[in-house]
Amino acid sequence: MSLALAFAALLFVQDPAPAAQGPTDCPRMANETTSEVQHEVFCFVGWLYGPGTLETVTPLGVDAPRVFTSAALADMAAARRRGGDEGHPAFEADPVCDCQDPAGLRFLSSSVPEYSATEAVAVVHFDFGQGVELTPEDTRRRHTLHLKKEAGGWRIDDITKADGWSFRASLAQD
């Protein structure tokens, strides 16, 4: 293995910041040059996709108000009512990780290309790799989180993917 590849693998598995205990518990790094809004969004995304969070937080269950906006929660409640005993197809997988089981989820990176004081867009890259090996680009997942600030913190209003899928649009389908 080349020295450059070994160094890249070492950097890949290092935690760039102390782990956040919650969506607002994220210390600012001394050399951080992001705006306050970007920092808050990075904290929320880092908490949500951080090690072990999705294994203990239930975005579609009791923890939904910590994760989703009130408008998204209302759409989720309406979809559940329409789904009856069979359930609604939008709930077949956790939309945050696009998975049945988040075991092995690795948060790779995020960016905040658009933001204002009350709305932001975060692009999140993650995979379900094991150990320190780098995963091929085509096995990584990319979600775009459309966020709004409400109830004193950032919440997901919608999740979209490059193929045009939207969580909120899937909730509207019968």
ROSE-4610 file (N, C-alpha, C; in Angstrom, 1 decimal, always signed):
// ROSE-4610
residu = [M/M/M/S/S/S/L/L/L/A/A/A/L/L/L/A/A/A/F/F/F/A/A/A/A/A/A/L/L/L/L/L/L/F/F/F/V/V/V/Q/Q/Q/D/D/D/P/P/P/A/A/A/P/P/P/A/A/A/A/A/A/Q/Q/Q/G/G/G/P/P/P/T/T/T/D/D/D/C/C/C/P/P/P/R/R/R/M/M/M/A/A/A/N/N/N/E/E/E/T/T/T/T/T/T/S/S/S/E/E/E/V/V/V/Q/Q/Q/H/H/H/E/E/E/V/V/V/F/F/F/C/C/C/F/F/F/V/V/V/G/G/G/W/W/W/L/L/L/Y/Y/Y/G/G/G/P/P/P/G/G/G/T/T/T/L/L/L/E/E/E/T/T/T/V/V/V/T/T/T/P/P/P/L/L/L/G/G/G/V/V/V/D/D/D/A/A/A/P/P/P/R/R/R/V/V/V/F/F/F/T/T/T/S/S/S/A/A/A/A/A/A/L/L/L/A/A/A/D/D/D/M/M/M/A/A/A/A/A/A/A/A/A/R/R/R/R/R/R/R/R/R/G/G/G/G/G/G/D/D/D/E/E/E/G/G/G/H/H/H/P/P/P/A/A/A/F/F/F/E/E/E/A/A/A/D/D/D/P/P/P/V/V/V/C/C/C/D/D/D/C/C/C/Q/Q/Q/D/D/D/P/P/P/A/A/A/G/G/G/L/L/L/R/R/R/F/F/F/L/L/L/S/S/S/S/S/S/S/S/S/V/V/V/P/P/P/E/E/E/Y/Y/Y/S/S/S/A/A/A/T/T/T/E/E/E/A/A/A/V/V/V/A/A/A/V/V/V/V/V/V/H/H/H/F/F/F/D/D/D/F/F/F/G/G/G/Q/Q/Q/G/G/G/V/V/V/E/E/E/L/L/L/T/T/T/P/P/P/E/E/E/D/D/D/T/T/T/R/R/R/R/R/R/R/R/R/H/H/H/T/T/T/L/L/L/H/H/H/L/L/L/K/K/K/K/K/K/E/E/E/A/A/A/G/G/G/G/G/G/W/W/W/R/R/R/I/I/I/D/D/D/D/D/D/I/I/I/T/T/T/K/K/K/A/A/A/D/D/D/G/G/G/W/W/W/S/S/S/F/F/F/R/R/R/A/A/A/S/S/S/L/L/L/A/A/A/Q/Q/Q/D/D/D]
num = [1/1/1/2/2/2/3/3/3/4/4/4/5/5/5/6/6/6/7/7/7/8/8/8/9/9/9/10/10/10/11/11/11/12/12/12/13/13/13/14/14/14/15/15/15/16/16/16/17/17/17/18/18/18/19/19/19/20/20/20/21/21/21/22/22/22/23/23/23/24/24/24/25/25/25/26/26/26/27/27/27/28/28/28/29/29/29/30/30/30/31/31/31/32/32/32/33/33/33/34/34/34/35/35/35/36/36/36/37/37/37/38/38/38/39/39/39/40/40/40/41/41/41/42/42/42/43/43/43/44/44/44/45/45/45/46/46/46/47/47/47/48/48/48/49/49/49/50/50/50/51/51/51/52/52/52/53/53/53/54/54/54/55/55/55/56/56/56/57/57/57/58/58/58/59/59/59/60/60/60/61/61/61/62/62/62/63/63/63/64/64/64/65/65/65/66/66/66/67/67/67/68/68/68/69/69/69/70/70/70/71/71/71/72/72/72/73/73/73/74/74/74/75/75/75/76/76/76/77/77/77/78/78/78/79/79/79/80/80/80/81/81/81/82/82/82/83/83/83/84/84/84/85/85/85/86/86/86/87/87/87/88/88/88/89/89/89/90/90/90/91/91/91/92/92/92/93/93/93/94/94/94/95/95/95/96/96/96/97/97/97/98/98/98/99/99/99/100/100/100/101/101/101/102/102/102/103/103/103/104/104/104/105/105/105/106/106/106/107/107/107/108/108/108/109/109/109/110/110/110/111/111/111/112/112/112/113/113/113/114/114/114/115/115/115/116/116/116/117/117/117/118/118/118/119/119/119/120/120/120/121/121/121/122/122/122/123/123/123/124/124/124/125/125/125/126/126/126/127/127/127/128/128/128/129/129/129/130/130/130/131/131/131/132/132/132/133/133/133/134/134/134/135/135/135/136/136/136/137/137/137/138/138/138/139/139/139/140/140/140/141/141/141/142/142/142/143/143/143/144/144/144/145/145/145/146/146/146/147/147/147/148/148/148/149/149/149/150/150/150/151/151/151/152/152/152/153/153/153/154/154/154/155/155/155/156/156/156/157/157/157/158/158/158/159/159/159/160/160/160/161/161/161/162/162/162/163/163/163/164/164/164/165/165/165/166/166/166/167/167/167/168/168/168/169/169/169/170/170/170/171/171/171/172/172/172/173/173/173/174/174/174]
x = [+0.9/+0.0/+0.9/+0.6/+1.4/+1.2/+2.2/+2.2/+1.0/+0.7/-0.4/-1.7/-1.9/-3.1/-3.3/-2.2/-2.3/-2.6/-2.1/-2.4/-3.8/-4.3/-5.7/-6.7/-6.3/-7.2/-7.1/-6.0/-5.9/-6.8/-6.7/-7.5/-9.0/-9.3/-10.7/-11.4/-10.7/-11.3/-11.2/-10.5/-10.4/-11.6/-12.1/-13.2/-12.7/-13.2/-12.6/-13.0/-14.1/-14.5/-15.0/-15.1/-15.7/-17.1/-17.5/-18.8/-19.9/-20.9/-22.0/-22.9/-23.4/-24.3/-25.8/-26.0/-27.3/-27.2/-28.3/-28.2/-27.7/-27.6/-27.1/-25.8/-25.4/-24.2/-23.0/-22.4/-21.3/-20.4/-19.2/-18.3/-17.7/-17.5/-16.9/-15.4/-14.8/-13.3/-12.6/-11.4/-10.7/-10.5/-10.2/-9.9/-11.1/-12.3/-13.5/-13.9/-14.1/-14.4/-15.9/-16.7/-18.1/-18.9/-20.0/-20.9/-21.6/-22.3/-23.0/-24.1/-24.8/-25.9/-25.3/-24.2/-23.6/-23.1/-22.5/-22.1/-23.2/-24.3/-25.5/-26.0/-26.1/-26.5/-25.5/-24.2/-23.2/-23.4/-23.7/-23.9/-25.1/-26.2/-27.4/-27.1/-26.5/-26.3/-25.2/-24.2/-23.2/-23.8/-24.7/-25.4/-26.2/-27.1/-28.0/-27.3/-26.2/-25.5/-24.3/-24.1/-22.9/-23.0/-21.9/-21.9/-23.0/-23.8/-24.8/-26.1/-26.2/-27.4/-28.6/-28.5/-29.7/-30.0/-29.0/-29.3/-30.1/-30.1/-30.9/-32.0/-31.9/-32.9/-33.9/-35.2/-36.1/-36.8/-36.2/-36.8/-38.2/-38.7/-40.1/-41.0/-40.4/-41.2/-41.2/-40.9/-41.0/-40.1/-39.0/-38.0/-38.3/-39.3/-39.6/-39.7/-40.2/-40.2/-38.8/-37.8/-36.5/-35.8/-36.4/-35.8/-36.5/-37.8/-38.6/-39.4/-39.7/-40.5/-41.9/-42.6/-44.1/-44.8/-44.5/-45.2/-44.9/-43.7/-43.3/-44.0/-44.1/-44.8/-46.3/-46.9/-48.3/-48.5/-47.6/-47.7/-47.5/-46.6/-46.4/-47.6/-48.3/-49.5/-50.6/-50.8/-51.8/-51.5/-50.2/-49.9/-50.2/-49.9/-50.2/-51.7/-52.5/-54.0/-54.5/-53.9/-54.3/-53.8/-52.7/-52.1/-52.8/-53.6/-54.4/-53.5/-54.0/-53.3/-52.1/-52.2/-51.2/-49.9/-50.1/-49.0/-48.8/-48.2/-47.9/-46.5/-46.4/-45.1/-43.9/-44.2/-43.2/-42.4/-43.0/-42.4/-41.8/-41.6/-40.9/-39.5/-38.9/-37.5/-37.3/-36.3/-36.0/-35.5/-36.2/-35.8/-34.4/-34.1/-32.8/-31.6/-31.6/-30.5/-30.9/-32.2/-32.6/-32.3/-32.7/-32.3/-33.3/-33.3/-34.0/-33.3/-32.0/-31.2/-29.9/-29.7/-28.6/-27.2/-27.2/-25.9/-24.8/-23.7/-22.6/-22.6/-23.6/-23.6/-22.4/-21.7/-20.6/-20.9/-20.9/-21.0/-19.7/-19.7/-18.5/-18.3/-19.3/-19.1/-20.4/-20.4/-21.6/-21.1/-22.0/-21.8/-23.1/-23.0/-24.2/-24.1/-24.5/-24.3/-25.3/-26.4/-27.4/-27.9/-28.0/-28.5/-29.0/-29.9/-30.3/-30.6/-31.1/-31.3/-32.3/-33.2/-34.3/-34.4/-33.7/-33.7/-32.3/-32.1/-30.8/-30.9/-29.9/-29.8/-28.5/-28.5/-27.3/-27.2/-26.1/-25.8/-25.0/-25.5/-24.8/-24.4/-23.2/-22.6/-22.3/-22.8/-22.6/-22.6/-22.1/-22.1/-22.4/-22.3/-22.5/-21.2/-20.1/-18.8/-18.4/-17.4/-16.9/-15.4/-15.0/-13.6/-13.1/-11.8/-11.2/-11.1/-11.6/-11.5/-12.4/-11.9/-12.6/-13.6/-14.8/-15.8/-15.8/-16.2/-16.3/-17.4/-17.1/-18.0/-19.5/-19.7/-21.1/-21.8/-21.1/-21.8/-22.1/-21.7/-21.9/-23.3/-23.9/-25.2/-25.1/-26.0/-26.0/-27.4/-27.7/-29.0/-28.9/-29.9/-30.0/-31.1/-30.7/-31.7/-32.1/-33.4/-34.0/-34.4/-33.7/-33.9/-34.6/-35.3/-35.9/-35.6/-35.5/-35.2/-36.6/-36.9/-38.1/-37.9/-38.7/-38.6/-37.2/-36.5/-35.2/-34.1/-34.3/-33.2/-33.6/-32.7/-32.8/-33.6/-34.5/-35.3/-35.4/-35.6/-35.7/-37.1/-37.2/-38.5/-38.7/-37.6/-37.7/-36.3/-36.3/-35.1/-35.3/-34.3/-34.3/-33.1/-33.2/-32.0/-31.9/-30.7/-30.4/-31.4/-32.0/-32.9/-34.3/-34.5/-35.7/-36.6/-36.3/-37.1/-37.2/-38.3/-38.6/-39.4/-38.9/-39.7/-41.1/-41.2/-42.5/-43.4/-42.9/-43.7/-44.1/-43.3/-43.7/-44.8/-44.8/-45.8/-47.2/-47.2/-48.4/-49.0/-48.3/-48.8/-49.7/-50.6/-51.5/-50.9]
y = [-1.2/+0.0/+1.2/+2.2/+3.4/+4.2/+5.0/+5.9/+6.8/+7.4/+8.3/+7.6/+6.4/+5.7/+5.3/+4.9/+4.6/+5.9/+7.0/+8.3/+8.6/+8.5/+8.8/+7.9/+6.6/+5.7/+6.1/+6.5/+7.0/+8.2/+9.2/+10.4/+10.0/+9.1/+8.7/+8.2/+7.5/+6.9/+7.8/+8.9/+9.7/+10.6/+10.8/+11.7/+13.1/+14.0/+15.3/+16.3/+15.9/+16.8/+15.9/+16.4/+15.6/+15.2/+14.0/+13.5/+14.3/+14.7/+15.5/+14.5/+15.0/+14.2/+14.4/+15.5/+15.9/+16.9/+17.2/+18.1/+19.5/+19.9/+21.3/+21.2/+20.1/+19.9/+19.6/+20.7/+20.5/+21.7/+21.4/+22.5/+23.1/+24.3/+25.0/+24.7/+24.3/+24.1/+25.4/+25.6/+26.8/+27.3/+26.5/+26.9/+26.9/+26.7/+26.6/+28.0/+28.0/+29.2/+29.3/+28.4/+28.4/+29.4/+29.8/+30.8/+30.1/+30.8/+30.2/+29.3/+29.6/+28.8/+27.5/+27.6/+26.4/+25.5/+26.1/+25.3/+24.6/+25.2/+24.6/+23.4/+23.6/+22.6/+21.4/+21.7/+20.6/+19.8/+20.5/+19.9/+18.9/+19.4/+18.6/+17.4/+17.6/+16.5/+15.5/+16.0/+15.2/+14.4/+15.0/+14.2/+13.1/+13.4/+12.5/+11.3/+11.6/+10.5/+10.0/+10.5/+10.1/+8.7/+8.2/+6.8/+6.5/+5.5/+5.0/+5.8/+7.0/+7.8/+7.1/+6.7/+6.0/+4.6/+4.1/+2.8/+3.0/+4.3/+4.6/+5.6/+6.4/+7.4/+6.8/+7.0/+6.5/+7.6/+8.0/+9.1/+9.0/+7.7/+7.5/+7.2/+7.2/+6.9/+8.0/+7.7/+8.6/+9.8/+9.7/+10.8/+11.6/+11.4/+12.1/+13.6/+14.1/+15.6/+16.2/+15.4/+15.9/+15.9/+15.2/+15.1/+15.8/+15.8/+16.3/+17.6/+18.4/+19.6/+19.3/+20.2/+20.0/+19.7/+20.3/+20.0/+18.6/+18.2/+16.8/+15.8/+16.1/+15.3/+15.1/+16.2/+16.2/+15.3/+15.4/+14.6/+13.1/+12.8/+11.5/+10.9/+11.7/+11.3/+11.0/+11.9/+11.7/+10.4/+10.1/+8.9/+7.7/+7.7/+6.6/+6.4/+7.4/+7.3/+6.6/+7.0/+6.5/+5.0/+4.7/+3.4/+2.3/+2.6/+1.6/+0.6/-0.6/-1.7/-2.2/-2.0/-2.5/-1.6/-0.4/+0.6/+1.3/+2.4/+3.2/+2.8/+2.7/+2.4/+3.3/+4.5/+5.5/+5.1/+4.2/+3.8/+2.4/+1.9/+0.6/+0.6/+1.8/+1.9/+3.3/+3.4/+4.7/+5.6/+6.7/+7.6/+8.4/+8.5/+9.2/+8.4/+7.1/+6.2/+5.4/+5.4/+4.6/+3.2/+2.7/+1.4/+0.8/-0.5/-1.2/-1.2/-1.3/-1.4/-0.5/+0.5/+1.4/+0.8/-0.4/-1.0/-0.9/-0.4/-0.2/+1.1/+2.0/+3.2/+4.1/+4.6/+5.5/+6.8/+7.8/+9.2/+9.6/+9.9/+10.2/+11.7/+12.5/+13.9/+14.6/+15.9/+16.8/+18.1/+18.8/+20.2/+20.9/+22.2/+23.1/+24.2/+23.8/+24.8/+25.9/+25.8/+26.8/+27.0/+28.2/+28.4/+29.9/+30.0/+31.3/+31.1/+32.1/+32.0/+30.9/+30.6/+29.7/+28.5/+28.4/+27.3/+26.9/+25.7/+25.2/+24.0/+23.7/+22.5/+21.9/+20.6/+19.9/+18.6/+18.4/+17.3/+16.3/+15.1/+14.1/+12.9/+12.5/+11.3/+10.3/+9.0/+8.0/+6.6/+5.6/+4.3/+3.3/+2.0/+1.0/+0.1/+0.7/+0.0/-0.6/-1.4/-2.1/-1.7/-1.5/-1.2/+0.0/+0.0/+1.2/+1.2/+0.2/+0.2/+1.2/+1.8/+2.8/+2.1/+2.6/+2.0/+2.6/+1.8/+2.4/+3.5/+4.4/+5.6/+5.1/+4.1/+3.6/+2.9/+2.7/+2.1/+3.1/+4.3/+5.4/+6.0/+6.5/+7.1/+8.6/+9.3/+10.8/+11.2/+11.9/+12.4/+13.9/+14.6/+16.1/+16.3/+16.9/+17.2/+18.7/+18.9/+20.2/+20.5/+21.5/+21.7/+23.1/+23.1/+24.4/+24.5/+25.7/+25.9/+26.1/+25.3/+25.4/+24.7/+25.1/+24.5/+24.6/+25.7/+26.0/+25.2/+24.5/+23.7/+23.4/+22.8/+22.4/+21.1/+21.0/+19.8/+19.5/+18.3/+17.9/+18.1/+18.9/+19.1/+18.2/+17.8/+16.8/+16.2/+15.0/+14.3/+14.0/+14.3/+14.0/+13.3/+12.6/+11.9/+12.3/+12.0/+12.4/+11.9/+10.7/+10.1/+10.8/+11.8/+12.5/+12.1/+11.1/+10.6/+11.7/+11.9/+12.8/+12.1/+12.2/+11.6/+12.2/+13.5/+14.2/+13.8/+13.7/+13.3/+11.8/+11.0/+9.6/+9.5/+10.4/+10.4/+10.8/+11.6/+12.0/+11.0/+9.9/+8.9/+7.9/+7.3/+6.3/+4.9]
z = [+0.0/+0.0/+0.0/-0.8/-0.9/+0.4/+0.6/+1.8/+1.8/+0.6/+0.4/+0.7/+0.2/+0.5/+1.9/+2.6/+4.0/+4.8/+4.5/+5.1/+4.9/+3.7/+3.4/+4.2/+4.3/+5.1/+6.6/+7.1/+8.5/+8.7/+7.8/+8.0/+7.8/+7.0/+6.7/+8.0/+8.8/+10.0/+11.3/+11.2/+12.3/+12.5/+13.7/+14.0/+13.9/+13.0/+12.9/+14.1/+14.8/+15.9/+17.0/+18.2/+19.3/+19.0/+19.4/+19.1/+19.8/+19.1/+19.7/+20.4/+21.6/+22.4/+21.9/+21.3/+20.8/+19.6/+19.0/+17.8/+18.0/+19.2/+19.5/+20.4/+20.7/+21.6/+20.7/+20.1/+19.2/+19.3/+19.9/+20.1/+18.8/+18.8/+17.6/+17.7/+16.6/+16.5/+16.3/+16.9/+16.9/+15.4/+14.5/+13.1/+12.2/+12.8/+12.0/+11.3/+10.0/+9.3/+8.8/+9.3/+8.8/+9.5/+8.9/+9.6/+10.7/+11.6/+12.7/+12.2/+11.2/+10.6/+10.1/+9.3/+8.8/+10.0/+11.0/+12.1/+12.8/+13.0/+13.6/+12.7/+11.4/+10.5/+10.5/+10.5/+10.6/+11.9/+13.0/+14.2/+14.2/+13.6/+13.5/+12.6/+11.5/+10.6/+11.2/+11.8/+12.5/+13.6/+14.3/+15.4/+14.8/+13.8/+13.2/+12.6/+11.8/+11.1/+11.8/+13.0/+13.8/+14.4/+14.9/+15.3/+16.4/+16.1/+17.1/+17.2/+16.6/+16.7/+16.2/+14.9/+14.3/+14.8/+15.6/+16.3/+17.6/+18.1/+19.3/+19.1/+18.1/+17.8/+16.8/+17.0/+16.0/+15.2/+14.0/+13.3/+12.9/+12.7/+12.3/+13.5/+14.7/+15.9/+16.9/+18.1/+19.3/+19.1/+18.4/+18.2/+17.0/+16.3/+15.1/+15.3/+16.4/+16.6/+16.7/+17.1/+17.2/+15.8/+14.9/+13.6/+12.4/+12.4/+11.3/+11.7/+10.7/+10.9/+11.3/+11.8/+12.1/+10.8/+9.7/+8.4/+8.0/+8.1/+7.7/+8.6/+9.9/+10.9/+10.5/+10.1/+9.7/+8.5/+7.5/+6.3/+6.7/+7.7/+8.1/+8.8/+9.6/+10.3/+9.3/+8.3/+7.2/+6.5/+6.1/+5.4/+6.3/+7.6/+8.4/+8.5/+8.5/+8.5/+7.2/+6.1/+4.8/+4.7/+5.3/+5.1/+5.9/+6.9/+7.7/+8.3/+8.4/+9.0/+8.2/+6.9/+6.0/+6.1/+6.5/+6.6/+5.3/+5.3/+4.1/+3.6/+2.2/+1.6/+2.0/+2.3/+2.7/+4.0/+4.7/+6.0/+6.0/+4.8/+4.6/+5.0/+4.9/+5.3/+6.0/+6.8/+7.5/+6.4/+6.2/+5.1/+5.4/+6.6/+6.9/+6.4/+6.6/+6.1/+4.9/+4.5/+3.4/+3.6/+4.9/+5.3/+6.3/+6.4/+7.4/+8.8/+8.7/+9.9/+9.7/+10.6/+10.4/+10.8/+11.2/+11.7/+10.6/+11.0/+10.0/+9.3/+9.5/+8.8/+9.2/+8.2/+8.4/+7.7/+8.5/+8.0/+7.3/+6.1/+5.3/+5.3/+4.9/+4.7/+4.6/+4.8/+4.5/+4.1/+3.4/+3.0/+3.1/+3.3/+3.4/+2.3/+1.1/+0.0/+0.0/+0.7/+0.7/+2.2/+2.6/+4.0/+4.2/+5.1/+5.6/+7.1/+7.7/+9.2/+9.5/+8.6/+8.9/+8.0/+6.9/+6.0/+5.5/+5.3/+4.8/+4.0/+3.2/+2.4/+2.8/+3.2/+3.6/+2.7/+2.1/+1.3/+2.1/+2.3/+3.2/+2.4/+2.7/+2.0/+3.1/+3.0/+3.9/+3.2/+4.0/+3.4/+4.6/+4.2/+5.2/+5.2/+5.0/+5.0/+6.3/+6.3/+7.5/+7.7/+8.9/+9.2/+8.5/+8.1/+7.6/+6.0/+5.4/+3.9/+3.3/+2.3/+1.5/+0.6/+0.6/-0.2/-1.6/-2.6/-4.0/-4.0/-4.9/-5.0/-5.2/-6.0/-6.4/-5.2/-4.1/-3.0/-1.9/-2.1/-1.2/-1.4/-0.4/-0.6/-0.4/-1.1/-1.0/-0.8/+0.3/+0.5/+0.6/+0.1/+0.3/+1.3/+2.4/+3.5/+3.3/+3.2/+3.2/+4.6/+5.2/+6.7/+6.9/+8.0/+8.5/+10.0/+10.4/+11.9/+12.5/+13.5/+14.2/+15.6/+16.5/+17.9/+18.4/+18.1/+18.7/+18.1/+16.9/+16.3/+14.9/+14.2/+12.8/+12.7/+11.8/+11.5/+10.0/+9.7/+8.3/+7.8/+6.7/+6.1/+5.0/+4.3/+3.2/+3.0/+2.5/+2.1/+0.6/-0.2/-1.6/-2.0/-3.2/-3.7/-5.2/-5.7/-7.1/-8.2/-7.9/-8.8/-8.8/-8.0/-8.0/-6.8/-6.1/-5.0/-3.9/-3.3/-2.2/-1.1/+0.1/+1.2/+1.3/+1.3/+1.4/+0.2/-1.0/-2.1/-2.0/-1.4/-1.2/-0.1/+0.8/+1.8/+1.2/+0.2/-0.5/-1.4/-1.7/-2.6/-1.8/-2.5/-1.8/-2.0]
